[in-house]
Amino acid sequence: MKETKEQQLDKVISEAMQKTAVKSPSADFTQTLMSKIQATQVSQTTIVYQPLISRRVWALLATIFVLLIGYVSFSNIGFTTVSGVLKHSFDTVGSWNIPTWNLPSLEVSLATSSPFVYGALILVSFLLIEIVILKRKYS
């Protein structure tokens, strides 16, 4: 019974296929297709490479770096070698005061040195610069 149904279905499908004529594309099919392809290529925007950090920001960073190096060079820091810098750093780390917390009054005492303050100021300024750059990029 299944075979007869399948044979009948095949017969109906083959008759339907013979009745329908093969459609050929229009005479200007190729030209129409090519013009549509060219139109979509023209309408697509090309992606232009934009660096993450612009030249002005690199110039600003280089200027800050040169100014810091100049400040350290001309200030009265008596380090002549790398080992002198390391020795002074280790001595400074050993003399750091741990912050004291007084629970009833909630007072905090921090002993800050000038390099700590300079580092904190530089970190905050770079964070502010980054926020401005990201806001301009994504707005």
DSSP file with accessible surface (Angstrom, degrees, kcal/mol):
  #  RESIDUE AA STRUCTURE BP1 BP2  ACC     N-H-->O    O-->H-N    N-H-->O    O-->H-N    TCO  KAPPA ALPHA  PHI   PSI    X-CA   Y-CA   Z-CA
    1    1 A M     >        0   0  170      0, 0.0     4,-1.8     0, 0.0     5,-0.1   0.000 360.0 360.0 360.0 -39.7    0.0    0.0    0.0
    2    2 A K  H  >  +     0   0  164      1,-0.2     4,-2.4     2,-0.2     5,-0.2   0.885 360.0  54.0 -65.1 -38.5    2.9    2.3    0.8
    3    3 A E  H  > S+     0   0  142      1,-0.2     4,-2.5     2,-0.2    -1,-0.2   0.894 107.5  49.2 -64.3 -39.9    4.5    1.5   -2.5
    4    4 A T  H  > S+     0   0   71      2,-0.2     4,-2.5     1,-0.2    -1,-0.2   0.900 111.2  49.9 -68.4 -38.1    1.4    2.4   -4.5
    5    5 A K  H  X S+     0   0  130     -4,-1.8     4,-2.5     2,-0.2    -2,-0.2   0.921 112.6  47.1 -64.9 -41.9    1.0    5.7   -2.7
    6    6 A E  H  X S+     0   0  122     -4,-2.4     4,-2.7     2,-0.2    -2,-0.2   0.904 112.3  49.9 -65.8 -39.6    4.7    6.5   -3.3
    7    7 A Q  H  X S+     0   0  128     -4,-2.5     4,-2.2     2,-0.2    -2,-0.2   0.907 111.8  48.2 -65.1 -41.5    4.3    5.5   -7.0
    8    8 A Q  H  X S+     0   0  126     -4,-2.5     4,-2.5     2,-0.2    -2,-0.2   0.910 112.0  49.6 -65.0 -41.4    1.3    7.7   -7.4
    9    9 A L  H  X S+     0   0  104     -4,-2.5     4,-2.5     2,-0.2    -2,-0.2   0.919 110.9  49.4 -63.4 -44.0    3.0   10.6   -5.7
   10   10 A D  H  X S+     0   0  104     -4,-2.7     4,-2.6     1,-0.2    -1,-0.2   0.902 110.8  51.1 -60.6 -39.8    6.1   10.2   -8.0
   11   11 A K  H  X S+     0   0  131     -4,-2.2     4,-2.2     2,-0.2    -2,-0.2   0.933 110.9  47.2 -65.1 -43.6    3.7   10.1  -11.0
   12   12 A V  H  X S+     0   0   90     -4,-2.5     4,-2.2     2,-0.2    -2,-0.2   0.924 113.7  48.2 -64.4 -42.9    2.0   13.3   -9.9
   13   13 A I  H  X S+     0   0   89     -4,-2.5     4,-2.4     1,-0.2    -2,-0.2   0.926 111.1  49.4 -66.2 -42.9    5.3   15.1   -9.3
   14   14 A S  H  X S+     0   0   54     -4,-2.6     4,-1.9     1,-0.2    -1,-0.2   0.896 111.3  49.8 -65.6 -38.4    6.8   14.1  -12.6
   15   15 A E  H  X S+     0   0   86     -4,-2.2     4,-1.8     2,-0.2    -1,-0.2   0.915 111.1  49.5 -64.4 -40.7    3.7   15.3  -14.5
   16   16 A A  H  X S+     0   0   51     -4,-2.2     4,-1.6     1,-0.2    -2,-0.2   0.893 110.1  51.2 -65.6 -37.6    3.8   18.6  -12.7
   17   17 A M  H  < S+     0   0  132     -4,-2.4    -1,-0.2     1,-0.2    -2,-0.2   0.875 109.9  49.1 -67.1 -36.8    7.5   19.0  -13.5
   18   18 A Q  H  < S+     0   0  161     -4,-1.9    -1,-0.2     1,-0.2    -2,-0.2   0.832 108.7  53.6 -72.1 -32.6    6.8   18.3  -17.2
   19   19 A K  H  < S+     0   0  175     -4,-1.8     2,-0.3    -5,-0.1    -1,-0.2   0.837  94.2  79.5 -71.2 -35.2    4.0   20.8  -17.4
   20   20 A T  S  < S-     0   0   91     -4,-1.6     2,-0.2    -5,-0.1     3,-0.0  -0.583  80.8-133.0 -78.3 135.9    6.0   23.7  -15.9
   21   21 A A        -     0   0   85     -2,-0.3     2,-0.5     1,-0.1    -2,-0.1  -0.543  23.8-103.3 -84.8 152.2    8.3   25.3  -18.5
   22   22 A V        -     0   0  145     -2,-0.2     2,-0.4     1,-0.0    -1,-0.1  -0.634  38.0-137.9 -75.1 124.5   11.9   26.1  -17.7
   23   23 A K        -     0   0  196     -2,-0.5    -1,-0.0    -3,-0.0    -3,-0.0  -0.703  14.4-156.9 -88.3 134.3   12.2   29.7  -17.0
   24   24 A S        -     0   0  104     -2,-0.4     3,-0.1     1,-0.1     0, 0.0  -0.816  25.3-103.5-107.2 149.2   15.1   31.5  -18.5
   25   25 A P        -     0   0   91      0, 0.0    -1,-0.1     0, 0.0     5,-0.0  -0.254  45.5 -91.0 -67.9 160.6   16.5   34.8  -17.1
   26   26 A S    >   -     0   0   73      1,-0.1     3,-1.4     2,-0.1     4,-0.3  -0.146  38.7-104.0 -66.7 168.4   15.7   38.1  -18.8
   27   27 A A  T 3  S+     0   0  115      1,-0.3     3,-0.3     2,-0.1     4,-0.2   0.864 120.2  41.4 -66.0 -35.9   18.0   39.4  -21.5
   28   28 A D  T 3> S+     0   0   90      1,-0.2     4,-2.5     2,-0.1    -1,-0.3   0.054  78.6 118.2-102.4  28.9   19.6   42.1  -19.2
   29   29 A F  H <> S+     0   0  100     -3,-1.4     4,-2.6     1,-0.2     5,-0.2   0.932  75.4  47.6 -59.9 -47.0   19.8   39.8  -16.1
   30   30 A T  H  > S+     0   0   99     -3,-0.3     4,-2.7    -4,-0.3    -1,-0.2   0.928 113.5  47.1 -64.0 -44.1   23.6   40.0  -15.9
   31   31 A Q  H  > S+     0   0  154      2,-0.2     4,-2.3     1,-0.2    -1,-0.2   0.901 112.7  49.3 -67.4 -39.0   23.7   43.8  -16.3
   32   32 A T  H  X S+     0   0   53     -4,-2.5     4,-2.1     2,-0.2    -2,-0.2   0.931 112.8  47.5 -64.1 -44.9   21.0   44.3  -13.7
   33   33 A L  H  X S+     0   0   80     -4,-2.6     4,-2.3    -5,-0.2    -2,-0.2   0.928 112.5  48.7 -62.1 -45.8   22.7   42.0  -11.2
   34   34 A M  H  X S+     0   0   90     -4,-2.7     4,-2.5    -5,-0.2    -1,-0.2   0.884 109.7  52.0 -64.4 -37.5   26.1   43.8  -11.7
   35   35 A S  H  X S+     0   0   62     -4,-2.3     4,-2.2     1,-0.2    -1,-0.2   0.898 110.0  49.4 -67.3 -36.7   24.5   47.2  -11.3
   36   36 A K  H  X S+     0   0  136     -4,-2.1     4,-2.1     2,-0.2    -2,-0.2   0.905 111.0  49.9 -66.9 -39.4   22.9   46.1   -8.0
   37   37 A I  H  X S+     0   0   65     -4,-2.3     4,-2.1     1,-0.2    -2,-0.2   0.932 111.8  47.9 -63.5 -44.2   26.3   44.7   -6.8
   38   38 A Q  H  X S+     0   0  116     -4,-2.5     4,-2.2     1,-0.2    -1,-0.2   0.894 109.7  53.5 -65.2 -36.9   28.1   47.9   -7.7
   39   39 A A  H  X S+     0   0   61     -4,-2.2     4,-2.1     1,-0.2    -1,-0.2   0.909 110.1  46.7 -65.4 -39.5   25.4   50.0   -6.0
   40   40 A T  H  X S+     0   0   73     -4,-2.1     4,-1.4     1,-0.2    -1,-0.2   0.877 111.1  52.3 -71.2 -33.0   25.8   48.0   -2.8
   41   41 A Q  H  < S+     0   0  124     -4,-2.1    -2,-0.2     1,-0.2    -1,-0.2   0.893 111.6  46.5 -68.1 -37.6   29.5   48.3   -2.9
   42   42 A V  H  < S+     0   0  126     -4,-2.2    -2,-0.2     1,-0.2    -1,-0.2   0.900 111.5  51.3 -70.4 -38.0   29.3   52.1   -3.3
   43   43 A S  H  < S+     0   0   89     -4,-2.1    -1,-0.2    -5,-0.2     2,-0.2   0.749  90.1  93.8 -74.1 -22.1   26.8   52.4   -0.5
   44   44 A Q  S  < S-     0   0  133     -4,-1.4     2,-0.3    -5,-0.1    -4,-0.0  -0.509  77.7-127.9 -72.2 136.6   28.9   50.4    2.0
   45   45 A T        -     0   0  127     -2,-0.2     2,-0.3     1,-0.0    -2,-0.1  -0.668  18.9-126.8 -84.8 140.2   31.1   52.6    4.1
   46   46 A T        -     0   0  121     -2,-0.3     2,-0.6     1,-0.0    -1,-0.0  -0.618  22.3-118.4 -84.8 144.9   34.8   51.7    4.3
   47   47 A I        -     0   0  168     -2,-0.3     2,-0.5     2,-0.0    -1,-0.0  -0.733  26.5-156.1 -86.7 122.8   36.3   51.1    7.7
   48   48 A V        -     0   0  106     -2,-0.6     2,-0.3     1,-0.0    -1,-0.0  -0.857  21.6-115.4-101.6 132.1   39.1   53.6    8.3
   49   49 A Y        -     0   0  190     -2,-0.5    -1,-0.0     1,-0.0    -2,-0.0  -0.495  34.1-177.4 -67.4 125.6   41.8   52.7   10.8
   50   50 A Q        -     0   0  161     -2,-0.3     4,-0.1     4,-0.0    -1,-0.0  -0.991  25.0-125.6-124.0 122.6   41.7   55.0   13.8
   51   51 A P        -     0   0   70      0, 0.0     3,-0.1     0, 0.0     4,-0.0  -0.290  13.5-127.3 -66.6 151.8   44.4   54.4   16.5
   52   52 A L  S    S+     0   0  127      1,-0.2     2,-0.5     2,-0.1     0, 0.0   0.896 102.4  39.7 -66.0 -40.0   43.2   53.9   20.0
   53   53 A I  S    S-     0   0   59      4,-0.0    -1,-0.2     3,-0.0     5,-0.0  -0.954  90.3-138.8-113.8 120.3   45.5   56.6   21.3
   54   54 A S     >  -     0   0   50     -2,-0.5     4,-2.2    -3,-0.1     5,-0.2  -0.157  24.5-104.9 -74.0 171.3   45.7   59.7   19.0
   55   55 A R  H  > S+     0   0  224      1,-0.2     4,-2.5     2,-0.2     5,-0.2   0.861 119.4  56.2 -65.5 -35.9   48.9   61.5   18.1
   56   56 A R  H  > S+     0   0  188      2,-0.2     4,-2.4     1,-0.2    -1,-0.2   0.911 107.8  47.9 -64.8 -39.2   48.0   64.4   20.4
   57   57 A V  H  > S+     0   0   26      2,-0.2     4,-2.8     1,-0.2    -2,-0.2   0.916 111.2  50.3 -68.1 -41.3   47.6   62.1   23.4
   58   58 A W  H  X S+     0   0  150     -4,-2.2     4,-2.6     2,-0.2    -2,-0.2   0.911 111.1  49.8 -60.9 -40.5   51.0   60.5   22.6
   59   59 A A  H  X S+     0   0   53     -4,-2.5     4,-2.5     2,-0.2    -2,-0.2   0.916 111.0  49.3 -64.3 -40.8   52.5   64.0   22.4
   60   60 A L  H  X S+     0   0   77     -4,-2.4     4,-2.6     2,-0.2    -2,-0.2   0.931 112.1  47.8 -64.0 -43.6   51.0   64.9   25.7
   61   61 A L  H  X S+     0   0   49     -4,-2.8     4,-2.6     1,-0.2    -2,-0.2   0.906 112.0  49.7 -63.5 -41.3   52.3   61.7   27.3
   62   62 A A  H  X S+     0   0   52     -4,-2.6     4,-2.8     2,-0.2    -1,-0.2   0.910 110.8  50.2 -64.5 -39.9   55.8   62.3   25.9
   63   63 A T  H  X S+     0   0   77     -4,-2.5     4,-2.7     2,-0.2    -2,-0.2   0.931 111.6  47.4 -64.3 -44.4   55.8   65.9   27.2
   64   64 A I  H  X S+     0   0   46     -4,-2.6     4,-2.6     2,-0.2    -2,-0.2   0.927 112.7  49.9 -62.5 -42.7   54.8   64.7   30.7
   65   65 A F  H  X S+     0   0  134     -4,-2.6     4,-2.7     2,-0.2     5,-0.2   0.933 111.9  47.1 -61.9 -45.6   57.4   62.0   30.6
   66   66 A V  H  X S+     0   0   96     -4,-2.8     4,-2.8     1,-0.2    -1,-0.2   0.911 112.2  50.6 -64.0 -41.0   60.1   64.5   29.5
   67   67 A L  H  X S+     0   0  116     -4,-2.7     4,-2.6    -5,-0.2    -1,-0.2   0.912 111.2  48.2 -64.5 -40.3   59.1   67.0   32.2
   68   68 A L  H  X S+     0   0   72     -4,-2.6     4,-2.6     2,-0.2     5,-0.2   0.924 112.9  47.5 -64.7 -43.6   59.2   64.3   34.9
   69   69 A I  H  X S+     0   0   88     -4,-2.7     4,-2.5     1,-0.2    -2,-0.2   0.919 113.2  49.4 -63.6 -41.2   62.6   63.1   33.8
   70   70 A G  H  X S+     0   0   24     -4,-2.8     4,-2.5    -5,-0.2    -2,-0.2   0.914 110.6  50.0 -63.2 -41.4   63.8   66.8   33.7
   71   71 A Y  H  X S+     0   0  124     -4,-2.6     4,-1.3     1,-0.2    -2,-0.2   0.931 113.0  45.5 -62.9 -46.2   62.4   67.4   37.2
   72   72 A V  H  < S+     0   0   78     -4,-2.6     5,-0.4     1,-0.2    -1,-0.2   0.892 113.8  51.0 -65.4 -36.3   64.1   64.3   38.6
   73   73 A S  H  < S+     0   0   80     -4,-2.5    -2,-0.2    -5,-0.2    -1,-0.2   0.907 117.2  36.8 -67.7 -42.1   67.4   65.2   36.8
   74   74 A F  H  < S+     0   0  179     -4,-2.5    -1,-0.2    -5,-0.2    -2,-0.2   0.527  99.2  91.1 -94.2  -4.6   67.5   68.8   38.0
   75   75 A S  S  < S-     0   0   30     -4,-1.3     2,-1.2    -5,-0.2    -3,-0.0  -0.320  94.1 -95.9 -82.0 174.6   66.2   68.3   41.5
   76   76 A N        +     0   0  169     -2,-0.1     2,-0.6     2,-0.1    -1,-0.1  -0.219  69.2 142.0 -89.7  49.2   68.4   67.6   44.5
   77   77 A I        -     0   0   75     -2,-1.2     2,-0.1    -5,-0.4    -2,-0.0  -0.808  41.8-152.4 -90.8 124.6   68.1   63.9   44.4
   78   78 A G        +     0   0   73     -2,-0.6     2,-0.5     6,-0.1    -1,-0.1   0.004  49.3 127.5 -90.7  30.6   71.5   62.4   45.3
   79   79 A F        +     0   0   81      1,-0.2    -2,-0.1    -2,-0.1     3,-0.1  -0.758  22.3 165.7 -89.1 127.2   71.1   59.1   43.4
   80   80 A T        +     0   0  133     -2,-0.5     2,-0.3     1,-0.1    -1,-0.2   0.650  62.5  31.0-110.9 -22.6   74.0   58.3   41.1
   81   81 A T  S  > S-     0   0   72      1,-0.1     4,-1.6     0, 0.0    -1,-0.1  -0.867  78.9-112.1-132.2 167.6   73.4   54.7   40.3
   82   82 A V  H  > S+     0   0  113     -2,-0.3     4,-2.6     1,-0.2     5,-0.2   0.889 117.9  56.7 -65.8 -37.2   70.6   52.2   40.0
   83   83 A S  H  > S+     0   0   83      1,-0.2     4,-2.7     2,-0.2    -1,-0.2   0.877 104.1  53.5 -64.7 -34.0   71.8   50.4   43.1
   84   84 A G  H  > S+     0   0   25      2,-0.2     4,-2.3     1,-0.2    -1,-0.2   0.904 109.2  48.5 -65.1 -39.8   71.5   53.7   45.1
   85   85 A V  H  X S+     0   0   60     -4,-1.6     4,-2.5     2,-0.2    -2,-0.2   0.934 113.1  47.5 -65.4 -44.6   67.9   54.1   44.0
   86   86 A L  H  X S+     0   0   93     -4,-2.6     4,-2.6     2,-0.2     5,-0.2   0.917 111.7  50.3 -64.2 -41.4   67.1   50.5   45.0
   87   87 A K  H  X S+     0   0  136     -4,-2.7     4,-2.3     1,-0.2    -1,-0.2   0.938 112.4  46.6 -63.2 -44.3   68.8   50.9   48.4
   88   88 A H  H  X S+     0   0   93     -4,-2.3     4,-2.4     1,-0.2    -1,-0.2   0.903 111.5  52.4 -64.4 -38.8   66.9   54.1   49.1
   89   89 A S  H  X S+     0   0   52     -4,-2.5     4,-2.6     1,-0.2    -2,-0.2   0.927 110.6  46.5 -63.6 -45.1   63.7   52.5   47.9
   90   90 A F  H  X S+     0   0  147     -4,-2.6     4,-1.8     1,-0.2    -1,-0.2   0.878 112.6  50.3 -66.4 -36.1   64.2   49.5   50.3
   91   91 A D  H  X S+     0   0   89     -4,-2.3     4,-1.0    -5,-0.2    -1,-0.2   0.899 111.8  48.4 -66.4 -38.9   65.1   51.8   53.2
   92   92 A T  H >< S+     0   0   39     -4,-2.4     3,-0.5     2,-0.2     4,-0.3   0.911 108.7  53.0 -68.0 -41.1   61.9   53.9   52.5
   93   93 A V  H >< S+     0   0   78     -4,-2.6     3,-1.2     1,-0.2    -1,-0.2   0.904 107.2  53.0 -62.3 -38.2   59.7   50.8   52.3
   94   94 A G  H 3< S+     0   0   69     -4,-1.8    -1,-0.2     1,-0.2    -2,-0.2   0.779 108.8  49.7 -68.1 -24.7   61.0   49.7   55.7
   95   95 A S  T << S+     0   0   79     -4,-1.0    -1,-0.2    -3,-0.5    -2,-0.2   0.355  80.2 124.4 -98.2   6.6   60.2   53.1   57.3
   96   96 A W    <   -     0   0  158     -3,-1.2     2,-0.5    -4,-0.3    16,-0.1  -0.433  58.6-131.2 -66.8 140.5   56.6   53.3   56.1
   97   97 A N        -     0   0  113     14,-0.2    14,-0.4    -2,-0.1    -1,-0.1  -0.778  14.9-128.8 -92.9 134.0   54.1   53.8   58.8
   98   98 A I        -     0   0  148     -2,-0.5    11,-0.1     1,-0.1    -1,-0.0  -0.616  36.8-100.3 -79.3 136.7   51.0   51.6   58.7
   99   99 A P        -     0   0   52      0, 0.0     2,-0.5     0, 0.0    11,-0.2  -0.268  34.8-138.0 -59.8 140.8   47.8   53.6   58.9
  100  100 A T  E     -A  109   0A  74      9,-1.0     9,-1.2    -3,-0.1     2,-0.6  -0.887  11.0-155.3-104.3 130.7   46.3   53.6   62.4
  101  101 A W  E     -A  108   0A 168     -2,-0.5     2,-0.8     7,-0.2     7,-0.2  -0.923   4.3-164.9-108.3 120.4   42.5   53.2   62.8
  102  102 A N  E  >> -A  107   0A  76      5,-1.6     4,-2.1    -2,-0.6     5,-0.7  -0.891   8.9-160.8-100.8 108.1   40.9   54.6   65.9
  103  103 A L  T  45S+     0   0  134     -2,-0.8    -1,-0.2     1,-0.2     0, 0.0   0.895  81.1  50.8 -63.3 -43.7   37.5   53.0   65.9
  104  104 A P  T  45S+     0   0  131      0, 0.0    -1,-0.2     0, 0.0    -2,-0.0   0.948 126.4  24.7 -63.7 -42.5   35.6   55.3   68.2
  105  105 A S  T  45S-     0   0   64      2,-0.1    -2,-0.2     0, 0.0    -4,-0.0   0.579  96.0-137.0 -97.7  -9.2   36.6   58.5   66.4
  106  106 A L  T  <5 +     0   0  124     -4,-2.1     2,-0.4     1,-0.2    -3,-0.2   0.877  45.2 157.8  55.2  41.2   37.2   56.9   63.0
  107  107 A E  E   < -A  102   0A 122     -5,-0.7    -5,-1.6     2,-0.0     2,-0.5  -0.797  27.0-157.1 -94.4 142.0   40.4   58.9   62.4
  108  108 A V  E     -A  101   0A  69     -2,-0.4     2,-0.6    -7,-0.2    -7,-0.2  -0.967   1.6-159.7-120.3 128.5   42.9   57.7   60.0
  109  109 A S  E     +A  100   0A  69     -9,-1.2    -9,-1.0    -2,-0.5     2,-0.4  -0.938  13.6 179.0-109.5 123.9   46.6   58.7   60.1
  110  110 A L        -     0   0  109     -2,-0.6     2,-0.8   -11,-0.2   -12,-0.1  -0.987  22.2-147.2-122.7 129.3   48.6   58.2   57.0
  111  111 A A        -     0   0   61     -2,-0.4     2,-0.4   -14,-0.4   -14,-0.2  -0.862  27.4-172.7 -94.1 109.8   52.2   59.2   56.6
  112  112 A T        -     0   0   79     -2,-0.8     2,-0.2   -16,-0.1    -2,-0.0  -0.857  10.9-153.1-108.3 143.3   52.5   60.2   52.9
  113  113 A S     >  -     0   0   48     -2,-0.4     4,-2.1     1,-0.1     5,-0.2  -0.668  31.9-106.3-105.8 165.3   55.7   61.0   51.1
  114  114 A S  H  > S+     0   0   71     -2,-0.2     4,-2.8     1,-0.2     5,-0.2   0.893 118.7  54.1 -64.4 -37.3   56.0   63.3   48.1
  115  115 A P  H  > S+     0   0   87      0, 0.0     4,-2.7     0, 0.0    -1,-0.2   0.908 108.3  51.6 -63.1 -33.9   56.5   60.5   45.6
  116  116 A F  H  > S+     0   0  122      2,-0.2     4,-2.5     1,-0.2    -2,-0.2   0.930 111.5  46.1 -64.5 -43.7   53.3   58.9   46.8
  117  117 A V  H  X S+     0   0   60     -4,-2.1     4,-2.6     2,-0.2     5,-0.2   0.931 113.7  48.6 -65.6 -44.3   51.5   62.2   46.3
  118  118 A Y  H  X S+     0   0  111     -4,-2.8     4,-2.5     1,-0.2     5,-0.2   0.926 112.5  48.9 -61.4 -43.8   53.0   62.7   42.9
  119  119 A G  H  X S+     0   0   40     -4,-2.7     4,-2.5    -5,-0.2    -1,-0.2   0.912 111.9  48.5 -62.3 -42.7   52.1   59.1   41.9
  120  120 A A  H  X S+     0   0   42     -4,-2.5     4,-2.6    -5,-0.2     5,-0.2   0.923 112.2  48.8 -64.8 -42.2   48.5   59.6   43.1
  121  121 A L  H  X S+     0   0  110     -4,-2.6     4,-2.5     2,-0.2    -2,-0.2   0.914 112.3  48.0 -64.0 -42.0   48.1   62.9   41.2
  122  122 A I  H  X S+     0   0   51     -4,-2.5     4,-2.6    -5,-0.2     5,-0.2   0.932 111.9  50.3 -65.1 -42.1   49.5   61.4   38.0
  123  123 A L  H  X S+     0   0  109     -4,-2.5     4,-2.3    -5,-0.2    -2,-0.2   0.942 112.0  46.8 -61.5 -45.7   47.2   58.4   38.4
  124  124 A V  H  X S+     0   0   80     -4,-2.6     4,-2.4     1,-0.2    -1,-0.2   0.918 112.0  50.6 -64.1 -41.4   44.1   60.6   38.9
  125  125 A S  H  X S+     0   0   46     -4,-2.5     4,-2.5     1,-0.2    -1,-0.2   0.923 110.9  48.4 -65.9 -40.0   45.1   62.8   36.0
  126  126 A F  H  X S+     0   0   72     -4,-2.6     4,-2.6     2,-0.2    -1,-0.2   0.892 110.5  51.9 -66.4 -37.4   45.5   59.8   33.6
  127  127 A L  H  X S+     0   0   84     -4,-2.3     4,-2.4    -5,-0.2    -2,-0.2   0.924 110.4  48.3 -63.3 -41.9   42.2   58.4   34.8
  128  128 A L  H  X S+     0   0  105     -4,-2.4     4,-2.2     2,-0.2    -2,-0.2   0.914 111.7  49.6 -64.2 -41.5   40.5   61.7   34.0
  129  129 A I  H  X S+     0   0   51     -4,-2.5     4,-2.5     1,-0.2    -2,-0.2   0.928 111.1  49.9 -62.2 -42.7   42.1   61.9   30.6
  130  130 A E  H  X S+     0   0  105     -4,-2.6     4,-2.7     1,-0.2     5,-0.2   0.912 108.8  51.8 -64.3 -40.3   41.0   58.3   29.9
  131  131 A I  H  X S+     0   0   94     -4,-2.4     4,-2.5     2,-0.2    -1,-0.2   0.932 110.5  48.5 -62.6 -42.5   37.4   59.1   30.9
  132  132 A V  H  X S+     0   0   74     -4,-2.2     4,-2.1     2,-0.2    -2,-0.2   0.936 112.8  48.0 -63.1 -44.4   37.3   62.1   28.6
  133  133 A I  H  X S+     0   0   60     -4,-2.5     4,-2.1     1,-0.2    -2,-0.2   0.936 113.5  46.7 -63.7 -45.2   38.7   60.1   25.7
  134  134 A L  H  X S+     0   0   69     -4,-2.7     4,-2.3     1,-0.2    -1,-0.2   0.883 110.0  53.2 -66.9 -36.4   36.3   57.3   26.2
  135  135 A K  H  X S+     0   0  147     -4,-2.5     4,-0.6    -5,-0.2    -1,-0.2   0.908 111.3  46.4 -64.9 -40.8   33.3   59.6   26.5
  136  136 A R  H  < S+     0   0  175     -4,-2.1     3,-0.4    -5,-0.2    -2,-0.2   0.889 113.0  50.4 -67.1 -36.6   34.2   61.3   23.2
  137  137 A K  H  < S+     0   0  116     -4,-2.1    -2,-0.2     1,-0.2    -1,-0.2   0.908 117.5  36.5 -68.8 -42.1   34.7   57.9   21.5
  138  138 A Y  H  <        0   0  173     -4,-2.3    -1,-0.2    -5,-0.2    -2,-0.2   0.330 360.0 360.0 -99.3   8.7   31.4   56.4   22.6
  139  139 A S     <        0   0  132     -4,-0.6    -3,-0.0    -3,-0.4    -4,-0.0  -0.465 360.0 360.0-108.9 360.0   29.1   59.4   22.4
